[in-house]
Amino acid sequence: MNKDFKTEIFQVLKRYLNGFIESDIDMINSCIAYTLAHVGNDKVTMLKESPIDLEKLKQEKGWATSDNFEIDIVSVSEQKAHALIRNCRRIRKDGSLIEEASGFYAFQKTSGGWKIFAFSDITIPA
């Protein structure tokens, strides 16, 4: 596995996660190659733009921040990579747990660097 690619992918994931924490949709979008495939519970959805309204999502859940990211870059080739984020905790301002989340991310090498082109997430309420 190319260690430089692994480091680059790790940095993209950190930027992506910081985009959520900082409510910065531009930061999130800089990590994504649209059209983005989302593998849901019962279907795959192809997204041409982010479906997320970060402020609304945070208000609805009472979500203040996230922590405990266990990131594993599973496999990397010259053009594609797979990564996992496990056991992420979404937390309210008072420190109480909202839910835990894990996700699978597929990356492709683009002219603008590594970008997420597919993902699947699982959330488990507290």
N, C-alpha and C positions, 0 to 999 in steps of 0.2 A: 504494500500500500504506500503510495507516494505521501510522505510526511508533509511536504509543502502543501499539497492539495488538502490533506486532512486539516491542517492549520487554517487554511483559507475557508474551508467549509465551517469549521468551528467558529470562526470570526463572523461569518454570515449569520449563523444561528444566534450568536450573542447579540448582534445588531437587531435581528428579527425579534428576539425576546425583549430587548430593551425598548423597541418600538411599542410593544404592548404596555410595558410598565410606564413609559413616558407618554402614552396616548399619542404617538406620532405615526400617523398612517403613512406619511411619506417615507419614513424609515422602514416600515414594514414593506411597502411596495417596492423599495429599492432592492429587496431581497427575493423578489418573486419574478418569475418569467411567466407572464400571462400569454396564453390561456392556461389557467391553473386548474388541475384536477383535484377535487375534494372527494375522497372516498368516505361516504356516510354510512349510516346503519343499513340502508336498503337501496342505495343508489350511488352512482358516481355523477357528480355535477361538474360541468366545465364552466369556469368563471373567467370572465373577461376583465373584471375589476374586483376589488375587495368588497365582500358583502358585509363587512364589519363596520358598525358605528361604535367606535371604542367608548365614547362618552356614555352612550345609551347602555351599552353592555355593562360598563362599570357601575352605572347608577342602578340598573335592574338587579344586579347581583350584590351590590355593596362592595365590589372588588376594589381594593386599594393597591395591592401589589401581589407579586408572585415570588416564590423562592424554591429552593431545594431542587434545582434543575440537575438531573443526571443525564448528561449528554454523552452519547456513544456514536462515533462515526463508524458504522458497521463495515462498509465496503466502499472502495473508491477505484474507479478506472480513469482513463484519460478524459472521458466525456460524461460520466455519470457517477453518482454517489448515493448511498443510503445512510440515513442517520436516524437515531432514536432520541427522544427526550422522554425520560421516565420520571414518574413520581413528583411532578411539578405541583406545588401547592398554591392555590389562589386564596388570598387572605383579605379579610376586612381590616378597616382602620384600627379596630380594637384588638387585632391579632388573632381573632377567631378564624377557623378554617371554613371556607365556603365549599371547596371541592378539591379533588386531586385530578390531574390530567396527565396523559401520556400521548405521545404522537410519533408517527412515522413520517419522515420527509424524504422525498426523492429530489435530487439535485441534478442539474445539467450544467455543463460548462458552456458559457455563452461568450460573446465578444466583450461583454461587460463583467465577466467573472462568473463565479458560481451562483446559481439562482435556483430557488425552489420551484419545481414544476408540478409536484403532486404531493398531497399529504392526506393523512387520516388521523383523526384524534378520538380519544375516548376520555370522557369526563365521568367521575364518580363523586356524587354529592357526599358531603361530610355527614 
